[in-house]
Amino acid sequence: MRTGEPLPTVGDVLAALATGLWHWDSAAGTVTVDAEAARLLGLPPEPTTLTQAGARSRLHPVDWNEIVSVVQLAVTEDTLAEVRIRVMDERGRVLRTVRSRSKPTIDPERRSYELIGTLQEVTEPSPQTAARNPTVTGDWRRSREAFLLDAGRALAEARSTEEVLRVAAGLAMPGFSPDGLAVFGVDGDRLTVIGHHGHRDGDERPFTHMPLNTDYPAAEVVRTGRAVYLSSPEEYKDRYPTAWPLAEQFARQSWAFLPLTVAGRTMGAWMAGFTYPVSFTPDERSVLTTVARMLAQALSRAGAAETERELTDGLQRTMLPTLGPEIPGMTVAARYVPTGGGLQVGGDWYDMIALPNGRFALVIGDVQGHDVRAAGLMGQLRIALRAYASEGHRPDAVLSRASRFLHGVTFDSDNDFSDLRFATCLYVEVDPVSGVLDIARAGHPDPAVRMADGTVLVRPTAGGLPLGVDPDADYPTTRLVLEPGETMLLCTDGLIETGGHDLDTGWRRIRSILESYEDADESADGTAPSADGLAPEGLEALADALVRGVHGPSSHHTPGPLADRREDDIAILLLCRAGEGRGCDDTTAVRPPVRRTALTVAQAEPERIAGARQQVRELLHDWACDDQAHSAVLLVSETLTNVLVHTDADALLVAEMTGENGKRRLRIEVMDTSDDLPHKRRPGELASSGRGLVLMELLADAWGVDPRGDGKSIWFELYETAPPDGSSVVRPGSPVV
């Protein structure tokens, strides 16, 4: 070039240097090349635009993976990306090796990147020197670091031996990926094959249970704790002539056997086999050694976790009972889900006990804590409850004795508060013939009942202190009736409060699961759910739905770190009573026409009026008119209060709803054993009483007072569709006073 002449264009300079230009837009999925770059890629020498898949088809698949890794690292470090790439023809043969240098830029909004770079052909070493100095595609250090970071993350997240082996089989090492892998373990004085990849089933049989003193590389690695590298078949045959016939059939060219060492102990060996010669340079040995160490740690963690799970399963099988024989007219289902940490055992339990009087008892409870001591106390308490129940004691006596037993077990005379533990418990004695439930409760959540039409009510029950707090505590008994077609839920607080819920929001979540389950209970032809209760398989599915609704999809089946929501153990018991004359597995297209609940309020328990109001609210959860629902709650409060204030008797509340949605009738009766009839009065403005019957007349669609042989019944009715004239309706023959 002469002085004063203009400089040549960039394109002319690059053409003179046999260097091509290319542009990759990952968002558009296109690769644009100039004429020289097209020639280097084996295309006609003219500018062209390729799809990303089309460009990838021209490159060696291993090199494409390296391009992605190097580009991601260059974006992170804001540096140049430099790789070596093998260009392939249509038959899969290597045409040439090119070097690419590019500057990646990232678009954060589109989450994509663009690369503008150069392509230049480089000289590939001859076959004679390939084994001594193999080609390494890409920048070795960057590729190695990116690979080790990714491999370490994947192995750290593996939760089982099978998952560790699957991760190891998917590792693509930078520049020299093996096509065959095997992991050997030690069983006594013999070598075992834990897992393998790149081999057919049955290929591992000659290597299984091989003596450690045999002439095989993996056995030597386990004996000595030192790696063995074999760069050629000749070297393998010279060093291990006895084992060579076993390895010859796989037609590999190089092998690496590395020890799997944890805490100074060699627990096995890892083999990586290659179909092409590998010289095992210091850099390559460094990568293999690092992977072997990570693999050993991952296998050790997975083995410990599997041993722990096996121990946990054994403890659960020992401590948790089977549900026993079938009960005529009733179905029982149960679940136990351990907490997400530790040994995955805790203090939650359930039990089903056959009683001497022909009935059976359902027990559910939760010992304080989530440790081995809690699990041990749970086992002792469960045995004690079984013993007291089998002696024929009533529910209150069973819990009183159990409380005294637990206090004695945990109480230390030298230090009163050394390790005192308490336990909540719910004990239900069930009469399978009549459906009568006698319930004693020790600080445990109340039971819930899913009625035949899908409505869910929490059944308030009298209760005492948790077991073990006071050895002389009393536990009153509440009697309920499980109507035909109803299902009772007993659970520990783990089901309610998991996921950050309190008792109130947790119950609302459980109620929505129970009520929405009726949609899943429909048959394939669209018929309505059974009125006779859930089928046995339906009850099991409901138990699974409750667990899934609390936990969400299991994180064990999703990639990435384990995100377990199990903050507490969960125990569930479900009891379903079949419809009269039919079994739980019958189906019908007719929904039950009646929704019914009953509750007793004793003179000494005025606080149960609040529970009665809550029962009525839940019974009317889908009532069309909110004002009528509020009126019903107000009238219930008034009638119950009148009984407790003006009589010396207890009050029995019976609420019954009949009819189809939108045209239902609610009838509520409050009965007592007093013969004194209420009188309608005109209270003054400042009067503190006398408004009960006035409110009844104003708010009820019909009301009245019925004398009974042993007392009276005050009743009122509300209609979801009121009478046309809007007037109050009084049942004929009922006295109004």
C-alpha positions in Angstrom: 0.0 0.0 0.0 1.4 3.4 -1.0 1.5 6.4 1.2 -1.6 8.5 0.8 -3.8 5.8 -0.6 -7.1 5.1 1.3 -7.2 2.2 3.7 -8.9 -0.9 2.5 -12.4 -1.7 3.8 -12.9 -4.0 6.7 -14.5 -6.5 4.4 -11.5 -6.6 2.1 -9.1 -7.0 5.1 -11.2 -9.9 6.5 -11.4 -11.6 3.1 -7.7 -11.3 2.6 -7.2 -13.0 6.0 -9.8 -15.7 5.2 -11.9 -14.5 8.0 -15.7 -14.5 7.9 -18.3 -12.4 9.8 -21.4 -13.7 11.5 -24.3 -12.4 13.5 -26.5 -14.5 15.9 -29.8 -13.1 17.2 -31.2 -15.5 19.8 -34.5 -13.8 20.1 -35.2 -14.1 16.3 -33.5 -17.5 16.2 -31.4 -16.5 13.1 -27.7 -16.6 12.2 -26.5 -14.3 9.4 -23.2 -15.0 7.7 -21.1 -13.3 5.0 -19.7 -15.1 2.0 -16.4 -16.2 3.8 -18.3 -17.4 6.9 -20.7 -19.4 4.7 -17.8 -21.1 2.9 -16.2 -22.0 6.2 -19.5 -23.6 7.3 -19.6 -25.7 4.1 -22.2 -23.6 2.4 -22.0 -21.8 -1.0 -19.8 -18.7 -0.6 -22.4 -16.0 -0.6 -24.1 -14.0 2.2 -27.0 -15.9 3.7 -29.3 -16.1 6.7 -29.8 -19.4 8.5 -32.2 -20.5 11.2 -30.7 -21.4 14.5 -31.5 -25.0 13.9 -29.9 -24.9 10.5 -26.6 -23.4 11.8 -26.6 -25.9 14.6 -26.8 -28.8 12.1 -23.5 -27.7 10.6 -21.6 -27.9 13.9 -20.5 -30.8 16.1 -23.3 -31.3 18.8 -20.7 -31.2 21.7 -19.3 -27.9 20.4 -22.7 -26.4 20.2 -23.2 -27.1 23.9 -19.8 -25.5 24.6 -20.8 -22.4 22.6 -23.9 -21.9 24.8 -21.8 -22.3 28.0 -19.0 -20.0 26.9 -21.4 -17.3 25.7 -23.3 -17.4 29.0 -20.1 -17.0 31.0 -18.9 -14.2 28.7 -22.2 -12.4 29.2 -21.8 -12.7 33.0 -18.2 -11.5 33.0 -18.6 -9.0 30.2 -15.7 -10.4 28.2 -15.1 -11.9 24.7 -16.4 -15.4 23.9 -13.8 -17.5 22.2 -14.5 -21.1 21.1 -13.2 -23.7 18.6 -15.8 -25.4 16.6 -15.8 -28.5 14.4 -17.8 -28.0 11.1 -19.6 -31.2 10.0 -20.9 -32.2 6.5 -24.2 -33.9 5.8 -22.7 -37.3 6.5 -21.4 -36.3 10.0 -17.8 -36.0 8.9 -15.6 -33.2 10.2 -14.8 -30.7 7.4 -12.6 -28.3 9.3 -12.1 -26.7 12.7 -12.7 -23.0 13.0 -12.2 -20.5 15.7 -14.8 -18.0 16.6 -14.4 -14.8 18.6 -17.5 -12.7 19.5 -18.8 -10.1 21.8 -22.2 -11.0 23.3 -24.7 -8.3 24.3 -27.8 -9.1 26.3 -31.3 -7.5 26.1 -32.8 -7.7 29.6 -36.3 -7.0 28.4 -36.4 -9.8 25.9 -34.1 -12.0 27.9 -32.1 -12.7 24.8 -28.6 -11.9 23.5 -26.9 -11.0 20.2 -23.5 -12.0 19.1 -21.3 -10.4 16.4 -18.1 -12.3 15.7 -15.6 -13.7 13.3 -14.8 -17.2 12.0 -11.3 -18.3 11.0 -10.0 -21.7 10.0 -7.4 -23.2 12.3 -5.1 -26.2 11.8 -6.2 -29.4 13.5 -3.4 -31.7 14.9 -2.5 -34.8 12.9 -3.8 -38.2 14.1 -0.4 -39.2 15.3 -0.3 -36.3 17.8 -4.0 -36.4 18.7 -3.5 -38.7 21.6 -0.7 -36.6 23.0 -2.3 -33.2 22.5 -6.0 -33.6 21.9 -8.0 -30.7 20.5 -10.0 -28.8 23.1 -12.9 -26.9 21.7 -13.6 -23.5 23.2 -11.7 -21.7 25.9 -10.7 -24.5 28.2 -10.7 -22.7 31.5 -14.0 -20.9 31.0 -15.7 -24.1 29.7 -14.2 -26.1 32.6 -15.4 -23.5 35.3 -18.9 -23.3 33.8 -19.1 -27.1 33.6 -18.0 -27.7 37.2 -20.4 -25.0 38.5 -23.3 -26.6 36.7 -22.3 -30.2 37.7 -21.9 -29.2 41.3 -25.3 -27.6 41.4 -27.0 -30.6 39.7 -25.3 -33.1 42.0 -26.0 -31.1 45.1 -29.7 -31.1 44.3 -29.9 -34.8 43.6 -32.0 -36.5 46.4 -31.5 -40.2 45.7 -28.9 -42.6 44.3 -30.9 -43.0 41.2 -31.1 -39.3 40.7 -27.3 -38.9 41.3 -26.6 -41.5 38.6 -28.9 -39.8 36.2 -27.2 -36.5 36.7 -23.8 -38.1 36.3 -24.9 -39.7 33.0 -25.9 -36.3 31.7 -22.6 -34.6 32.4 -21.0 -33.3 29.1 -17.4 -32.6 30.0 -15.6 -29.8 28.2 -13.8 -31.2 25.2 -13.8 -34.9 26.2 -17.2 -36.3 27.0 -17.3 -40.0 27.9 -19.8 -42.3 26.2 -19.8 -44.8 28.9 -20.0 -44.5 32.7 -20.1 -46.9 35.6 -20.3 -46.4 39.4 -18.9 -49.2 41.5 -19.5 -49.8 45.2 -18.1 -52.1 47.8 -20.1 -54.9 49.5 -17.8 -56.6 52.0 -14.8 -57.9 50.0 -16.5 -57.6 46.6 -17.1 -55.0 44.0 -20.7 -54.2 43.0 -22.1 -52.1 40.2 -24.3 -49.4 41.6 -25.3 -48.0 38.2 -24.1 -47.5 34.7 -24.8 -45.5 31.5 -24.0 -46.1 27.9 -24.3 -49.9 28.2 -27.0 -52.4 27.4 -28.8 -54.2 30.2 -26.9 -57.2 31.3 -23.5 -55.8 30.3 -22.7 -55.2 34.0 -23.1 -58.9 35.0 -19.4 -59.9 34.6 -18.4 -57.0 36.8 -20.9 -57.6 39.6 -19.7 -59.2 42.8 -16.1 -59.2 41.5 -13.5 -59.8 44.3 -11.5 -56.8 45.4 -8.2 -58.6 44.9 -9.0 -59.3 41.2 -6.9 -57.8 38.3 -9.4 -55.1 37.3 -8.8 -51.3 37.4 -11.8 -50.4 39.5 -10.8 -53.0 42.1 -7.3 -51.6 42.2 -8.7 -48.1 42.7 -10.8 -49.2 45.6 -7.8 -51.1 47.2 -5.3 -48.3 46.8 -7.4 -45.1 46.7 -5.4 -43.9 43.6 -6.8 -43.1 40.1 -6.0 -45.2 37.1 -5.8 -43.6 33.6 -5.5 -45.8 30.5 -5.0 -43.8 27.3 -5.1 -46.7 24.8 -6.2 -50.3 24.5 -2.6 -51.4 24.4 -1.9 -49.8 27.7 -5.0 -51.5 29.2 -4.0 -54.9 27.9 -0.4 -54.5 29.2 -1.4 -53.5 32.7 -4.5 -55.6 33.1 -4.3 -58.7 30.8 -6.8 -60.7 32.8 -9.5 -58.1 32.7 -8.8 -57.0 29.1 -11.2 -59.6 27.5 -14.0 -58.1 29.5 -13.3 -54.6 28.4 -12.4 -55.4 24.8 -16.0 -56.0 23.7 -17.0 -52.4 24.3 -14.6 -51.1 21.6 -13.4 -48.1 23.6 -10.0 -46.3 23.3 -9.4 -44.7 26.7 -10.6 -45.2 30.2 -10.4 -43.3 33.5 -11.0 -45.0 36.9 -11.2 -42.7 39.8 -11.8 -43.3 43.6 -15.0 -42.2 45.2 -13.6 -40.9 48.6 -15.6 -39.4 51.5 -13.9 -38.3 54.7 -10.7 -40.2 53.8 -12.6 -43.5 53.1 -12.8 -45.0 49.6 -16.4 -46.0 49.1 -16.2 -47.1 45.5 -14.9 -46.2 42.1 -16.1 -44.3 39.0 -15.3 -45.3 35.5 -15.5 -43.0 32.4 -14.9 -44.7 29.0 -14.1 -42.9 25.7 -14.5 -44.1 22.1 -11.6 -41.9 21.0 -8.0 -41.6 22.4 -7.6 -39.2 25.4 -4.2 -38.3 26.7 -5.5 -37.3 30.1 -3.6 -34.0 30.4 -3.3 -32.4 33.9 -6.3 -30.2 33.1 -8.4 -33.1 32.1 -7.4 -35.1 35.2 -8.2 -32.1 37.3 -11.8 -32.0 35.9 -12.3 -35.8 36.3 -11.0 -35.7 39.9 -13.2 -32.8 40.8 -16.3 -34.6 39.4 -15.3 -37.8 41.2 -15.2 -35.9 44.5 -18.6 -34.2 43.9 -20.0 -37.6 42.8 -18.8 -39.3 46.0 -20.3 -36.6 48.2 -23.6 -36.8 46.3 -23.7 -40.6 46.6 -22.9 -40.4 50.3 -25.6 -37.9 51.0 -28.1 -39.8 48.9 -27.2 -43.1 50.7 -27.6 -41.4 54.1 -30.9 -40.0 53.1 -32.2 -43.3 51.8 -31.1 -45.0 55.1 -32.9 -42.3 57.0 -36.0 -42.8 55.0 -35.8 -46.5 55.5 -35.5 -46.0 59.2 -38.4 -43.5 59.2 -40.6 -45.9 57.2 -39.8 -48.7 59.7 -40.7 -46.5 62.6 -43.9 -45.4 61.0 -44.9 -49.0 60.1 -44.2 -50.0 63.7 -46.0 -47.1 65.5 -48.9 -46.5 63.2 -51.7 -49.1 63.2 -53.6 -50.7 60.4 -57.3 -49.8 60.4 -58.4 -53.3 61.2 -61.4 -55.2 59.8 -64.2 -53.7 57.8 -67.0 -52.1 59.9 -70.6 -52.8 58.6 -72.2 -49.6 57.5 -69.0 -47.5 58.0 -65.8 -46.8 56.2 -62.5 -45.5 57.7 -59.5 -43.9 56.0 -56.3 -42.5 57.5 -53.1 -40.6 56.5 -49.9 -39.8 58.3 -47.5 -37.3 56.7 -44.2 -36.6 58.6 -42.6 -33.2 58.9 -40.1 -32.2 56.2 -37.0 -32.3 58.3 -35.0 -34.5 60.6 -35.9 -38.2 60.8 -39.4 -37.3 59.5 -41.0 -38.8 62.6 -42.8 -36.9 65.3 -45.5 -37.0 67.9 -48.7 -37.2 65.7 -50.6 -40.5 65.7 -53.9 -42.1 65.0 -55.5 -45.3 66.1 -58.6 -47.5 65.8 -59.4 -49.7 68.8 -62.0 -52.5 69.0 -63.9 -52.1 72.4 -65.4 -54.9 74.6 -69.0 -53.5 74.1 -68.9 -54.2 70.4 -68.2 -50.6 69.5 -64.9 -49.1 68.4 -62.9 -46.1 69.2 -61.0 -43.6 66.9 -58.1 -41.8 68.5 -56.0 -39.0 67.1 -53.4 -37.0 68.9 -50.2 -34.9 68.8 -47.3 -35.2 71.4 -45.4 -31.9 71.8 -42.2 -31.8 69.7 -40.8 -33.3 66.4 -37.9 -35.3 67.7 -37.2 -38.9 68.6 -38.4 -38.4 72.2 -41.7 -37.1 70.9 -42.0 -40.2 68.7 -41.1 -42.5 71.7 -43.6 -40.8 73.9 -46.2 -41.1 71.2 -45.7 -44.9 71.0 -46.0 -45.2 74.8 -49.1 -43.1 75.0 -50.7 -44.9 72.2 -50.2 -48.3 74.0 -51.5 -46.8 77.2 -54.7 -45.5 75.5 -55.2 -48.9 73.9 -54.9 -50.6 77.3 -57.3 -48.2 79.0 -59.9 -48.4 76.2 -59.7 -52.2 76.1 -60.6 -52.4 79.8 -64.0 -50.9 78.8 -63.6 -47.4 80.3 -65.7 -44.5 79.0 -64.0 -41.8 76.9 -63.6 -39.3 79.8 -62.0 -42.0 82.0 -59.7 -43.1 79.2 -58.3 -39.6 78.8 -58.0 -39.0 82.5 -55.9 -42.1 83.0 -53.8 -41.3 79.9 -53.1 -37.8 81.2 -52.0 -39.2 84.6 -49.8 -41.7 82.7 -48.1 -39.1 80.5 -47.4 -36.8 83.4 -45.8 -39.7 85.3 -43.6 -40.6 82.4 -42.3 -37.1 81.8 -42.3 -35.8 85.4 -38.9 -35.8 87.2 -39.0 -35.5 90.9 -35.6 -33.9 91.1 -36.5 -31.2 88.5 -40.1 -30.6 88.0 -39.6 -29.0 84.5 -36.8 -31.2 83.2 -38.6 -32.3 80.1 -42.3 -32.1 80.7 -44.3 -32.9 77.6 -48.0 -32.6 76.8 -50.1 -34.1 74.2 -53.4 -33.1 72.6 -55.9 -35.9 71.9 -59.4 -36.5 70.6 -61.1 -39.8 71.6 -64.3 -40.9 69.8 -66.3 -43.9 70.8 -68.4 -45.0 67.8 -71.6 -47.0 67.8 -71.6 -48.3 64.2 -75.3 -49.3 64.4 -76.8 -46.0 65.6 -74.0 -43.6 64.5 -73.8 -42.2 68.0 -70.4 -40.6 68.8 -69.2 -40.1 72.4 -66.4 -37.6 72.2 -63.8 -36.6 74.8 -61.3 -33.9 73.8 -57.9 -32.9 75.4 -56.8 -29.6 73.9 -57.3 -30.9 70.4 -59.0 -29.3 67.4 -62.7 -30.1 67.2 -64.0 -32.6 64.6 -65.6 -31.5 61.4 -68.5 -33.2 59.6 -69.1 -33.2 55.9 -72.9 -33.6 55.6 -74.5 -35.7 52.9 -75.1 -32.7 50.6 -71.5 -31.5 50.9 -72.0 -28.9 53.6 -69.1 -28.9 56.2 -69.7 -28.0 59.9 -67.2 -27.8 62.7 -68.8 -29.7 65.6 -67.9 -27.9 68.9 -67.2 -30.3 71.7 -66.5 -29.9 75.4 -62.8 -30.3 76.2 -60.1 -30.3 78.9 -56.4 -29.6 79.2 -53.9 -31.4 77.0 -52.8 -34.7 78.4 -49.9 -34.6 80.8 -50.4 -31.0 82.0 -52.6 -31.8 85.1 -52.7 -35.5 86.3 -56.1 -34.8 87.9 -57.7 -33.1 84.9 -61.3 -33.9 83.9 -62.5 -34.5 80.4 -66.3 -34.0 79.8 -68.0 -36.0 77.1 -70.0 -34.7 74.2 -72.5 -36.9 72.4 -73.2 -36.4 68.7 -74.8 -38.4 66.0 -73.2 -39.1 62.6 -76.2 -39.1 60.3 -76.4 -41.5 57.3 -74.3 -40.2 54.4 -72.1 -38.0 56.6 -68.3 -38.1 56.9 -66.4 -37.0 60.0 -62.9 -35.5 59.8 -60.4 -35.8 62.7 -57.0 -34.2 62.2 -54.0 -32.7 64.0 -53.2 -29.0 63.8 -50.5 -29.7 61.1 -53.3 -30.1 58.5 -54.8 -26.8 59.6 -51.9 -24.5 60.1 -49.4 -25.6 57.5 -48.5 -22.8 55.0 -48.7 -19.9 57.5 -52.4 -20.3 58.4 -54.0 -19.9 61.8 -56.9 -22.0 63.1 -59.5 -19.7 61.5 -58.1 -19.4 58.0 -56.8 -23.0 58.1 -60.3 -24.3 58.8 -61.7 -22.3 55.9 -59.2 -23.8 53.6 -60.0 -27.4 54.8 -63.7 -26.7 54.5 -63.3 -25.5 50.9 -61.4 -28.7 50.0 -64.1 -30.9 51.7 -67.0 -29.1 50.0 -65.4 -28.9 46.6 -64.6 -32.6 46.6 -68.2 -33.4 45.7 -67.5 -32.3 42.2 -64.8 -34.9 41.9 -67.2 -37.5 43.3 -69.5 -37.3 40.3 -69.6 -40.3 38.0 -68.4 -40.3 34.5 -71.9 -39.9 33.1 -72.5 -36.7 35.0 -74.7 -38.0 37.8 -74.7 -36.3 41.1 -72.6 -37.6 44.0 -73.9 -40.5 46.1 -76.3 -39.7 48.9 -75.2 -42.8 50.8 -71.7 -41.5 51.7 -68.4 -41.8 50.0 -67.3 -45.1 48.5 -64.2 -46.6 50.2 -62.0 -45.6 47.2 -63.7 -42.1 47.4 -62.8 -41.8 51.0 -59.2 -42.6 50.3 -59.2 -40.1 47.4 -60.6 -37.5 49.8 -57.8 -38.1 52.3 -55.3 -37.6 49.4 -57.0 -34.4 48.3 -56.7 -33.0 51.8 -53.0 -33.6 51.9 -52.5 -32.2 48.4 -54.6 -29.2 49.2 -52.3 -28.4 52.1 -48.9 -29.2 50.5 -49.5 -28.3 46.9 -47.7 -30.4 44.2 -44.9 -32.4 45.7 -41.6 -30.7 45.2 -39.9 -34.1 44.8 -41.3 -34.3 41.3 -40.2 -30.8 40.2 -36.7 -29.6 39.3 -34.6 -27.4 41.5 -34.1 -27.3 45.2 -36.6 -29.0 47.5 -39.2 -26.5 48.7 -41.1 -28.5 51.2 -44.1 -26.9 52.9 -44.3 -29.5 55.7 -43.7 -27.5 58.9 -45.5 -30.0 61.1 -46.6 -33.6 61.1 -50.1 -34.3 59.8 -52.4 -37.1 60.9 -55.9 -37.5 59.4 -58.8 -39.9 60.2 -62.0 -39.9 58.1 -65.1 -41.8 59.2 -68.0 -42.2 56.8 -71.5 -43.6 57.7 -73.4 -45.2 54.9 -77.0 -44.4 54.1 -79.6 -46.6 55.7 -80.0 -49.9 54.0 -77.2 -49.2 51.6 -73.4 -49.4 51.6 -70.9 -46.6 51.1 -70.1 -47.8 47.6 -73.6 -47.5 46.2 -74.4 -44.6 43.9 -77.5 -42.6 43.3 -78.4 -39.5 41.3 -80.6 -38.1 44.1 -79.1 -35.7 46.6 -80.2 -35.9 50.2 -83.1 -33.5 50.9 -82.2 -32.8 54.5 -79.4 -30.8 56.2 -79.6 -31.3 60.0 -77.5 -30.4 63.1 -78.2 -30.7 66.8 -76.4 -29.2 69.9 -76.9 -29.2 73.6 -76.3 -26.1 75.8 -76.1 -26.9 79.5 -77.0 -24.4 82.2 -73.3 -24.5 83.4 -72.0 -23.8 79.8 -73.5 -20.5 78.6 -70.4 -20.0 76.5 -71.7 -22.7 74.1 -74.3 -20.3 72.8 -71.5 -18.8 70.7 -70.9 -22.3 69.3 -74.5 -22.7 68.5 -74.5 -19.4 66.6 -71.5 -20.6 64.6 -73.2 -23.9 63.8 -76.2 -22.0 62.4 -74.0 -19.7 60.3 -72.2 -22.7 58.8 -75.5 -24.5 58.2 -76.7 -21.4 56.2 -73.4 -20.8 54.4 -75.2 -21.0 51.0 -78.6 -19.5 52.0 -79.8 -17.0 49.3 -80.6 -14.1 51.6 -77.9 -12.9 54.1 -80.5 -10.9 56.1 -82.5 -14.1 56.8 -79.3 -15.9 57.8 -78.4 -13.1 60.3 -82.0 -13.2 61.6 -81.7 -17.0 62.2 -78.5 -16.5 64.2 -80.1 -13.7 66.3 -83.2 -15.8 67.0 -81.1 -18.8 68.0 -79.2 -16.6 70.4 -82.4 -15.2 71.9 -84.2 -18.6 72.4 -81.2 -20.3 73.9 -80.5 -17.4 76.3 -84.2 -17.4 77.4 -84.0 -21.1 78.3 -80.8 -20.6 80.4 -82.1 -17.4 82.1 -85.8 -18.3 82.7 -85.5 -22.0 83.4 -83.3 -24.4 85.3 -83.0 -26.8 82.4 -80.6 -27.4 79.6 -81.4 -26.5 76.1 -81.4 -28.8 73.0 -81.1 -27.0 69.7 -82.1 -28.9 66.5 -81.8 -27.2 63.1 -83.1 -28.8 60.0 -83.1 -27.5 56.4 -85.2 -29.2 53.7 -86.0 -28.6 50.0 -84.1 -27.7 46.8 -81.7 -24.8 46.6 -83.6 -21.5 46.3 -86.8 -23.0 47.7 -85.6 -24.4 51.1 -87.2 -24.3 54.5 -85.1 -23.8 57.7 -86.8 -25.1 60.9 -85.0 -24.5 64.2 -86.3 -25.9 67.5 -85.0 -25.2 71.0 -86.3 -27.7 73.5 -86.1 -27.8 77.3 -87.7 -29.7 80.1 -89.4 -26.8 81.8 -93.3 -26.5 81.7 -93.2 -22.7 81.9 -94.4 -21.2 78.6 -93.0 -18.0 77.3 -95.3 -14.9 77.3 -95.4 -12.2 74.7 -94.7 -8.8 76.3 -94.4 -5.2 75.2 -91.0 -4.1 76.5 -90.4 -0.4 77.1 -87.6 1.5 75.3 -85.1 0.9 78.2 -86.2 -2.6 79.1 -83.4 -5.2 79.2 -85.6 -8.2 78.4 -89.0 -9.2 76.9 -88.0 -8.8 73.2 -87.5 -12.5 72.3 -91.0 -13.3 71.0 -91.3 -9.8 69.5 -88.2 -10.5 67.4 -89.6 -13.9 66.5 -92.8 -12.4 65.2 -90.9 -9.7 63.2 -88.1 -11.9 61.7 -89.5 -15.4 61.3 -91.8 -16.6 58.5 -93.5 -18.9 60.9 -93.0 -19.6 64.6 -94.8 -21.2 67.6 -94.5 -23.0 70.9 -95.3 -26.7 71.3 -95.9 -28.2 74.7 -94.2 -31.5 75.2 -94.8 -34.2 77.7 -91.6 -33.5 79.4 -91.3 -29.8 78.6 -91.8 -27.5 75.6 -90.4 -26.7 72.2 -90.0 -23.2 70.8 -89.6 -23.2 67.0 -89.4 -20.9 64.1 -89.1 -21.3 60.3 -87.5 -19.3 57.5 -88.3 -19.8 53.8 -85.7 -19.1 51.2 -88.7 -18.0 49.0 -91.0 -16.0 51.3 -94.8 -16.1 51.0 -96.2 -13.8 48.2 -97.8 -11.4 50.7 -94.7 -11.2 52.9 -96.8 -11.9 56.0 -95.8 -14.1 58.9 -97.1 -17.6 58.8 -98.0 -19.5 61.9 -98.4 -23.3 61.9 -102.0 -24.3 62.5 -102.6 -25.7 66.0 -99.6 -24.2 67.6 -100.3 -21.9 70.5 -99.1 -18.4 70.3 -98.7 -16.7 73.7 
